């Protein structure tokens, strides 16, 4: 789950799932010239949407605090110390909530795979 969450966070940050207008000129340059920029996520759109749905479901459940930690840590690329500061909790509590969120996501992925 750690790798998938990391890639999901990158997917969120680069807006890979957001459609929008791309200039034909930019598309031509992008396709023909190597451009430096943010790394692209190594996750399929479907897998990213599954992780997104799991985290969204967590936010509506009793695990909303763990979901907030996942979103800030992976989606905003914060450190654990930064995450704790933003939420106003101790570093230890931030680690515990982050771990709870990871376990929840892994469990939901396992349930989907078993079905």
C-alpha positions in Angstrom: 0.0 0.0 0.0 2.9 2.4 0.7 4.0 2.4 -3.0 0.5 2.8 -4.2 -0.2 5.7 -1.8 3.0 7.4 -2.8 2.0 7.2 -6.5 -1.5 8.2 -5.7 -0.1 11.3 -3.9 1.9 12.2 -6.9 -1.1 11.6 -9.1 -3.1 14.0 -6.9 -0.3 16.7 -7.0 0.3 16.6 -10.7 -3.5 16.6 -11.4 -3.2 13.6 -13.7 -6.9 12.8 -13.4 -8.0 16.4 -14.2 -8.9 16.9 -17.8 -8.3 20.3 -19.3 -7.4 22.2 -22.4 -3.9 21.5 -23.7 -2.5 23.8 -26.4 -1.7 21.9 -29.6 1.6 23.7 -29.7 2.4 22.5 -26.2 1.3 19.0 -27.0 3.6 18.9 -30.0 6.6 20.2 -28.0 5.8 17.8 -25.1 5.6 14.8 -27.4 8.8 15.7 -29.4 11.1 17.4 -26.9 12.2 16.0 -23.5 10.9 18.6 -21.0 12.0 18.8 -17.3 9.2 18.8 -14.9 7.4 17.0 -12.1 7.8 13.2 -12.3 4.7 11.4 -13.6 2.9 9.0 -11.3 3.5 5.3 -11.9 -0.1 4.3 -11.3 -3.0 3.6 -13.6 -5.9 5.9 -13.6 -8.2 3.1 -12.4 -5.9 2.3 -9.4 -5.5 6.0 -8.5 -9.3 6.3 -8.6 -9.7 3.3 -6.3 -7.2 4.8 -3.8 -9.0 8.1 -4.1 -12.4 6.4 -3.4 -11.0 4.6 -0.4 -9.6 7.8 1.1 -12.9 9.6 0.4 -14.8 6.8 2.1 -12.4 7.0 5.1 -13.2 10.8 5.4 -16.9 10.0 5.8 -16.2 7.3 8.4 -14.8 7.2 11.9 -11.3 7.2 10.3 -11.6 10.7 9.0 -8.5 11.8 11.0 -6.4 9.1 9.4 -7.8 10.1 6.0 -6.7 13.7 6.6 -3.2 12.5 7.5 -3.0 10.4 4.3 -4.2 13.4 2.2 -1.7 15.8 3.8 1.3 13.4 3.9 0.9 11.9 0.4 -1.3 14.5 -1.4 0.5 17.6 -0.2 3.9 15.9 0.2 4.4 17.1 3.7 6.8 15.6 6.2 5.5 13.9 9.3 6.6 16.9 11.4 4.8 19.3 9.0 1.7 17.1 9.0 1.7 17.2 12.8 2.1 20.9 12.9 -0.7 21.6 10.4 -3.2 19.4 12.2 -2.0 20.5 15.6 -1.1 17.0 17.0 2.1 15.4 18.3 4.5 13.7 15.9 3.7 10.4 17.6 0.0 10.8 17.0 0.6 11.8 13.4 2.6 8.6 12.8 -0.1 6.5 14.5 -2.9 8.0 12.4 -0.8 7.7 9.2 -0.1 4.0 10.0 -3.8 3.4 10.7 -4.7 5.0 7.3 -2.1 2.8 5.5 -3.5 -0.3 7.1 -7.1 0.7 6.2 -6.1 1.3 2.6 -4.3 -2.0 2.4 -7.3 -3.8 3.9 -9.7 -2.3 1.4 -7.3 -3.2 -1.5 -7.1 -6.8 -0.1 -11.0 -6.9 0.1 -11.2 -5.8 -3.5 -8.7 -8.3 -4.7 -10.5 -11.2 -2.9 -13.8 -10.3 -4.4 
